[in-house]
Amino acid sequence: MSFELPKLDYAYDALEPYFDAKTMEIHHSKHHKAYTDNFNKAIAGTDAENKTAEEIFANVSKYSAAVRNHGGGFYNHNLFWKNLSPNGGGKPKGELLAAIEKQFGSFEEFKSQFSAAAATQFGSGWAWLIKSGDTLKVVSTSNQDNPIMDIAKDKGEILLVLDVWEHSYYLKFQNRRPDYITTFWEVVNWDEVERRFKG
Ligand code: MN
């Protein structure tokens, strides 16, 4: 069994004028493809070949650094593309909005905490909104780690994810990571976040 690079649900230029077509194309067809190919190479001939990514991550500390890094890169980007939409932006609705307001006080306060986690993640990594029981939490991880890996400090079900590796913004925003984060909110696919929240 091998993992496959997923097709996007939208064209590379569909998130313009927020996320630019060139960055989307390189990010998906080069970076994500390389993670996928290298993940498959890293698991070839090992017992991980017959496991799901989630099963591998639950015991990722027992695998090689290549499995952890490229497996995370494969999986995290799958989530990230689904979590974006040309019809995105705005606010979540219903139970998800209520849960965010209950946890963080307001949607604006949640956005502010998530944006700060994304902006202050030192070096390459990701920002996440996760759910553990009835608790929502904003966390960040380094490199390609994620909150469903056994090595994660903060574990939970993943609801919302933002890539803050330089490759995700440098062509358009150069060093201005905060501008990229502000733009992200215009393309968040809240329907997908809600689907994950309801599990
Ligand atoms: Mn990336």
Residues whose N, C-alpha, C, O or C-beta is under 5 A from the ligand:
A	BS01	MN	D163 W165 S168
